[in-house]
C-alpha cells in the first residue's frame, strides 16, 4: 500500500492582479499559508515602468480535479 504524502500541492497567485501563478508544495502539518516574493513577468515594475517585477504571491486552493 502506498504511503500517504506529507506534502500538499498549492497554487501561489500574484497579488499584482495579473493572474500569473506558481505551484508549490507545503507540509500538511503547517498551520500557516505560504506568502513568497517571486518574479511576475506580467507585472509592471514601478521603478522602470517596464514589464517584469518581483511581487508577493499568496497561497490559494487548487481547483477540484476534473472527473471524466
N, CA, C and O atoms as CSV, one atom per row, in Angstrom:
chain,resi,resn,atom,element,x,y,z
A,1,UNK,N,N,0.834,-1.177,0.000
A,1,UNK,CA,C,0.000,0.000,0.000
A,1,UNK,C,C,0.885,1.249,0.000
A,1,UNK,O,O,1.913,1.281,0.676
A,2,UNK,N,N,0.496,2.253,-0.740
A,2,UNK,CA,C,1.285,3.472,-0.855
A,2,UNK,C,C,1.204,4.299,0.426
A,2,UNK,O,O,0.184,4.330,1.115
A,3,UNK,N,N,2.321,4.966,0.716
A,3,UNK,CA,C,2.383,5.811,1.896
A,3,UNK,C,C,1.697,7.153,1.592
A,3,UNK,O,O,1.857,7.691,0.496
A,4,UNK,N,N,0.947,7.686,2.541
A,4,UNK,CA,C,0.273,8.956,2.350
A,4,UNK,C,C,1.301,10.085,2.389
A,4,UNK,O,O,2.146,10.132,3.284
A,5,UNK,N,N,1.226,10.979,1.429
A,5,UNK,CA,C,2.181,12.068,1.308
A,5,UNK,C,C,1.977,13.095,2.423
A,5,UNK,O,O,0.849,13.395,2.811
A,6,UNK,N,N,3.097,13.629,2.929
A,6,UNK,CA,C,3.003,14.665,3.952
A,6,UNK,C,C,3.094,16.054,3.329
A,6,UNK,O,O,3.172,17.052,4.044
A,7,UNK,N,N,3.085,16.121,1.982
A,7,UNK,CA,C,3.139,17.400,1.279
A,7,UNK,C,C,1.826,17.652,0.553
A,7,UNK,O,O,1.187,16.727,0.052
A,8,UNK,N,N,1.444,18.896,0.506
A,8,UNK,CA,C,0.198,19.321,-0.130
A,8,UNK,C,C,0.547,20.268,-1.273
A,8,UNK,O,O,1.321,21.205,-1.075
A,9,UNK,N,N,-0.003,20.048,-2.454
A,9,UNK,CA,C,0.260,20.919,-3.591
A,9,UNK,C,C,-0.663,22.127,-3.502
A,9,UNK,O,O,-1.874,21.976,-3.339
A,10,UNK,N,N,-0.086,23.340,-3.609
A,10,UNK,CA,C,-0.860,24.577,-3.505
A,10,UNK,C,C,-0.534,25.496,-4.678
A,10,UNK,O,O,0.503,25.355,-5.326
A,11,UNK,N,N,-1.428,26.429,-4.935
A,11,UNK,CA,C,-1.242,27.414,-6.004
A,11,UNK,C,C,-0.862,28.749,-5.365
A,11,UNK,O,O,-1.515,29.199,-4.424
A,12,UNK,N,N,0.198,29.380,-5.878
A,12,UNK,CA,C,0.605,30.710,-5.433
A,12,UNK,C,C,0.181,31.707,-6.505
A,12,UNK,O,O,0.629,31.624,-7.649
A,13,UNK,N,N,-0.684,32.648,-6.134
A,13,UNK,CA,C,-1.223,33.602,-7.099
A,13,UNK,C,C,-0.707,35.009,-6.812
A,13,UNK,O,O,-0.603,35.417,-5.655
A,14,UNK,N,N,-0.387,35.744,-7.869
A,14,UNK,CA,C,0.193,37.076,-7.770
A,14,UNK,C,C,-0.782,38.061,-7.126
A,14,UNK,O,O,-1.973,38.062,-7.440
A,15,UNK,N,N,-0.262,38.904,-6.218
A,15,UNK,CA,C,-1.093,39.936,-5.599
A,15,UNK,C,C,-1.160,41.187,-6.478
A,15,UNK,O,O,-1.889,42.128,-6.162
A,16,UNK,N,N,-0.397,41.201,-7.590
A,16,UNK,CA,C,-0.430,42.335,-8.516
A,16,UNK,C,C,-1.694,42.319,-9.372
A,16,UNK,O,O,-1.991,43.294,-10.061
A,17,UNK,N,N,-2.438,41.212,-9.327
A,17,UNK,CA,C,-3.690,41.130,-10.076
A,17,UNK,C,C,-3.503,40.760,-11.535
A,17,UNK,O,O,-4.393,41.003,-12.351
A,18,UNK,N,N,-2.365,40.178,-11.879
A,18,UNK,CA,C,-2.105,39.813,-13.273
A,18,UNK,C,C,-2.629,38.434,-13.611
A,18,UNK,O,O,-2.794,38.114,-14.788
A,19,UNK,N,N,-2.898,37.609,-12.612
A,19,UNK,CA,C,-3.364,36.252,-12.857
A,19,UNK,C,C,-2.235,35.251,-13.002
A,19,UNK,O,O,-2.485,34.063,-13.208
A,20,UNK,N,N,-0.993,35.711,-12.896
A,20,UNK,CA,C,0.153,34.811,-13.005
A,20,UNK,C,C,0.235,33.961,-11.748
A,20,UNK,O,O,-0.029,34.448,-10.649
A,21,UNK,N,N,0.604,32.673,-11.903
A,21,UNK,CA,C,0.653,31.795,-10.731
A,21,UNK,C,C,1.795,30.801,-10.823
A,21,UNK,O,O,2.244,30.425,-11.907
A,22,UNK,N,N,2.247,30.391,-9.655
A,22,UNK,CA,C,3.234,29.332,-9.489
A,22,UNK,C,C,2.560,28.214,-8.707
A,22,UNK,O,O,1.541,28.428,-8.051
A,23,UNK,N,N,3.144,27.008,-8.784
A,23,UNK,CA,C,2.660,25.887,-7.985
A,23,UNK,C,C,3.786,25.433,-7.078
A,23,UNK,O,O,4.943,25.393,-7.497
A,24,UNK,N,N,3.460,25.089,-5.833
A,24,UNK,CA,C,4.468,24.695,-4.854
A,24,UNK,C,C,3.884,23.621,-3.942
A,24,UNK,O,O,2.682,23.359,-3.956
A,25,UNK,N,N,4.751,23.013,-3.158
A,25,UNK,CA,C,4.331,22.039,-2.157
A,25,UNK,C,C,4.616,22.597,-0.776
A,25,UNK,O,O,5.600,23.308,-0.575
A,26,UNK,N,N,3.757,22.275,0.170
A,26,UNK,CA,C,3.997,22.649,1.560
A,26,UNK,C,C,3.555,21.501,2.447
A,26,UNK,O,O,2.781,20.640,2.029
A,27,UNK,N,N,4.041,21.496,3.646
A,27,UNK,CA,C,3.731,20.444,4.598
A,27,UNK,C,C,2.254,20.490,4.990
A,27,UNK,O,O,1.678,21.567,5.143
A,28,UNK,N,N,1.655,19.323,5.151
A,28,UNK,CA,C,0.259,19.274,5.585
A,28,UNK,C,C,0.140,19.617,7.068
A,28,UNK,O,O,-0.942,19.958,7.545
A,29,UNK,N,N,1.252,19.526,7.794
A,29,UNK,CA,C,1.248,19.831,9.230
A,29,UNK,C,C,1.352,21.330,9.505
A,29,UNK,O,O,1.095,21.772,10.625
A,30,UNK,N,N,1.723,22.108,8.500
A,30,UNK,CA,C,1.890,23.549,8.676
A,30,UNK,C,C,0.534,24.209,8.924
A,30,UNK,O,O,-0.458,23.889,8.269
A,31,UNK,N,N,0.512,25.128,9.873
A,31,UNK,CA,C,-0.735,25.825,10.214
A,31,UNK,C,C,-0.785,27.226,9.613
A,31,UNK,O,O,-1.590,28.054,10.042
A,32,UNK,N,N,0.050,27.496,8.642
A,32,UNK,CA,C,0.132,28.816,8.036
A,32,UNK,C,C,0.008,28.685,6.515
A,32,UNK,O,O,0.153,27.596,5.961
A,33,UNK,N,N,-0.259,29.795,5.863
A,33,UNK,CA,C,-0.323,29.825,4.404
A,33,UNK,C,C,0.976,30.426,3.883
A,33,UNK,O,O,1.596,31.260,4.542
A,34,UNK,N,N,1.381,29.992,2.689
A,34,UNK,CA,C,2.631,30.458,2.102
A,34,UNK,C,C,2.446,31.842,1.493
A,34,UNK,O,O,1.467,32.089,0.789
A,35,UNK,N,N,3.384,32.742,1.763
A,35,UNK,CA,C,3.490,34.045,1.118
A,35,UNK,C,C,4.938,34.175,0.679
A,35,UNK,O,O,5.838,34.210,1.518
A,36,UNK,N,N,5.174,34.248,-0.634
A,36,UNK,CA,C,6.533,34.343,-1.163
A,36,UNK,C,C,6.643,35.506,-2.118
A,36,UNK,O,O,5.697,35.833,-2.835
A,37,UNK,N,N,7.821,36.135,-2.120
A,37,UNK,CA,C,8.093,37.178,-3.090
A,37,UNK,C,C,8.814,36.524,-4.258
A,37,UNK,O,O,9.929,36.026,-4.105
A,38,UNK,N,N,8.172,36.527,-5.434
A,38,UNK,CA,C,8.715,35.872,-6.615
A,38,UNK,C,C,8.536,36.786,-7.831
A,38,UNK,O,O,7.875,37.823,-7.759
A,39,UNK,N,N,9.137,36.377,-8.935
A,39,UNK,CA,C,9.114,37.167,-10.165
A,39,UNK,C,C,7.811,36.957,-10.930
A,39,UNK,O,O,7.403,35.822,-11.178
A,40,UNK,N,N,7.169,38.051,-11.297
A,40,UNK,CA,C,5.958,38.030,-12.125
A,40,UNK,C,C,6.272,38.739,-13.438
A,40,UNK,O,O,6.430,39.960,-13.444
A,41,UNK,N,N,6.367,38.010,-14.555
A,41,UNK,CA,C,6.730,38.638,-15.829
A,41,UNK,C,C,5.652,39.557,-16.402
A,41,UNK,O,O,5.951,40.336,-17.308
A,42,UNK,N,N,4.437,39.500,-15.923
A,42,UNK,CA,C,3.358,40.336,-16.431
A,42,UNK,C,C,3.153,41.606,-15.621
A,42,UNK,O,O,2.511,42.543,-16.096
A,43,UNK,N,N,3.689,41.653,-14.402
A,43,UNK,CA,C,3.507,42.824,-13.534
A,43,UNK,C,C,4.374,43.980,-14.025
A,43,UNK,O,O,5.452,43.771,-14.581
A,44,UNK,N,N,3.893,45.186,-13.813
A,44,UNK,CA,C,4.653,46.367,-14.230
A,44,UNK,C,C,5.562,46.815,-13.093
A,44,UNK,O,O,5.120,46.971,-11.954
A,45,UNK,N,N,6.832,47.021,-13.414
A,45,UNK,CA,C,7.814,47.455,-12.424
A,45,UNK,C,C,7.597,48.941,-12.136
A,45,UNK,O,O,7.622,49.744,-13.069
A,46,UNK,N,N,7.382,49.340,-10.863
A,46,UNK,CA,C,7.105,50.749,-10.564
A,46,UNK,C,C,8.311,51.664,-10.791
A,46,UNK,O,O,8.136,52.855,-11.048
A,47,UNK,N,N,9.528,51.129,-10.700
A,47,UNK,CA,C,10.729,51.950,-10.873
A,47,UNK,C,C,11.012,52.253,-12.335
A,47,UNK,O,O,11.333,53.391,-12.677
A,48,UNK,N,N,10.896,51.248,-13.208
A,48,UNK,CA,C,11.256,51.415,-14.613
A,48,UNK,C,C,10.048,51.586,-15.533
A,48,UNK,O,O,10.181,52.125,-16.631
A,49,UNK,N,N,8.877,51.134,-15.098
A,49,UNK,CA,C,7.683,51.208,-15.933
A,49,UNK,C,C,7.601,50.090,-16.958
A,49,UNK,O,O,6.696,50.075,-17.792
A,50,UNK,N,N,8.548,49.145,-16.899
A,50,UNK,CA,C,8.565,48.028,-17.841
A,50,UNK,C,C,7.894,46.802,-17.232
A,50,UNK,O,O,7.634,46.746,-16.031
A,51,UNK,N,N,7.620,45.820,-18.093
A,51,UNK,CA,C,7.027,44.561,-17.630
A,51,UNK,C,C,8.080,43.765,-16.865
A,51,UNK,O,O,9.263,43.802,-17.203
A,52,UNK,N,N,7.641,43.041,-15.827
A,52,UNK,CA,C,8.511,42.182,-15.040
A,52,UNK,C,C,8.887,42.821,-13.719
A,52,UNK,O,O,9.584,43.836,-13.686
A,53,UNK,N,N,8.419,42.218,-12.614
A,53,UNK,CA,C,8.725,42.743,-11.293
A,53,UNK,C,C,8.613,41.624,-10.270
A,53,UNK,O,O,7.937,40.621,-10.502
A,54,UNK,N,N,9.282,41.805,-9.133
A,54,UNK,CA,C,9.145,40.878,-8.025
A,54,UNK,C,C,7.981,41.355,-7.161
A,54,UNK,O,O,7.997,42.474,-6.649
A,55,UNK,N,N,6.981,40.507,-7.004
A,55,UNK,CA,C,5.794,40.847,-6.217
A,55,UNK,C,C,5.487,39.708,-5.249
A,55,UNK,O,O,6.053,38.620,-5.353
A,56,UNK,N,N,4.594,39.970,-4.319
A,56,UNK,CA,C,4.201,38.970,-3.335
A,56,UNK,C,C,3.189,38.007,-3.949
A,56,UNK,O,O,2.257,38.428,-4.634
A,57,UNK,N,N,3.379,36.720,-3.701
A,57,UNK,CA,C,2.458,35.682,-4.148
A,57,UNK,C,C,1.829,35.055,-2.917
A,57,UNK,O,O,2.538,34.712,-1.971
A,58,UNK,N,N,0.498,34.899,-2.911
A,58,UNK,CA,C,-0.229,34.322,-1.785
A,58,UNK,C,C,-0.783,32.958,-2.160
A,58,UNK,O,O,-1.100,32.693,-3.320
A,59,UNK,N,N,-0.893,32.097,-1.154
A,59,UNK,CA,C,-1.403,30.744,-1.366
A,59,UNK,C,C,-2.906,30.756,-1.583
A,59,UNK,O,O,-3.648,31.412,-0.852
A,60,UNK,N,N,-3.345,30.023,-2.597
A,60,UNK,CA,C,-4.766,29.809,-2.877
A,60,UNK,C,C,-4.990,28.316,-3.022
A,60,UNK,O,O,-4.050,27.565,-3.284
A,61,UNK,N,N,-6.224,27.886,-2.855
A,61,UNK,CA,C,-6.546,26.461,-3.027
A,61,UNK,C,C,-6.518,26.089,-4.496
A,61,UNK,O,O,-6.827,26.910,-5.361
A,62,UNK,N,N,-6.148,24.851,-4.774
A,62,UNK,CA,C,-6.225,24.331,-6.134
A,62,UNK,C,C,-7.687,24.062,-6.472
A,62,UNK,O,O,-8.458,23.680,-5.592
A,63,UNK,N,N,-8.083,24.254,-7.731
A,63,UNK,CA,C,-9.461,23.914,-8.103
A,63,UNK,C,C,-9.628,22.398,-8.068
A,63,UNK,O,O,-8.641,21.676,-8.209
A,64,UNK,N,N,-10.838,21.902,-7.887
A,64,UNK,CA,C,-11.046,20.451,-7.841
A,64,UNK,C,C,-10.674,19.795,-9.165
A,64,UNK,O,O,-10.805,20.408,-10.225
A,65,UNK,N,N,-10.219,18.572,-9.103
A,65,UNK,CA,C,-9.825,17.829,-10.297
A,65,UNK,C,C,-11.058,17.512,-11.137
A,65,UNK,O,O,-12.143,17.276,-10.604
A,66,UNK,N,N,-10.877,17.509,-12.458
A,66,UNK,CA,C,-11.985,17.208,-13.362
A,66,UNK,C,C,-12.259,15.710,-13.357
A,66,UNK,O,O,-11.334,14.898,-13.330
A,67,UNK,N,N,-13.516,15.360,-13.384
A,67,UNK,CA,C,-13.920,13.960,-13.459
A,67,UNK,C,C,-14.367,13.645,-14.874
A,67,UNK,O,O,-15.143,14.396,-15.466
A,68,UNK,N,N,-13.888,12.553,-15.411
A,68,UNK,CA,C,-14.265,12.162,-16.781
A,68,UNK,C,C,-15.407,11.191,-16.780
A,68,UNK,O,O,-15.851,10.759,-17.844
